[in-house]
Amino acid sequence: AGGTVRAHGAVLRAASRVLDAALSSPMCEGATGSIKIEGASMESVKLLLQLIYTGSTSSELSTPVLLGTLDLSHRWQIHHVVSMTERTLIGMIQPDSLGELCEAAVLKELPALRAACRSFVTSNDEAKALLEKGNFPPRATEELKAALCGYLRSPEAKRPRRSL
């Protein structure tokens, strides 16, 4: 979805070293003062800016918009926005969103979201069924099956460790 969103360069530079470098360079972004964004919805971009400027939003949030905002904030290393979106996504885990949320958690190395996905699959029968049907992306499938294996293995099944 095309369109233009305006923001203050100083605010973007302060929020992100990546954007600071881009906007300060002699390349296209620095010369024009504009950044072309691909692979993100207009709603995700607007949410990103709201979170950068105010740390809050009054918008109705959906998983796809939050994942888009997470992707942009992770790409541009806007750590406080990554943290906010990660915390919000944890509360939105459902069986039908588990695969894409777990995939994002694994690929972006988000420990809290990753742990929440692992915990969710161990306690939700519908999520377990979807996992068994192979309805999740490969990285999510691997992560969630490992969570179930660890959950199902009894403490007695662990081999004793010894120092050499």
Salt bridges, closest charged atoms under 4 A:
ASP20 OD1 - ARG13 NE 3.89
GLU38 OE2 - LYS36 NZ 3.73
ASP71 OD2 - ARG75 NH2 2.83
ASP71 OD1 - LYS108 NZ 3.45
ASP125 OD1 - LYS128 NZ 3.82
GLU143 OE2 - ARG114 NE 2.87
GLU143 OE2 - ARG118 NH1 2.98
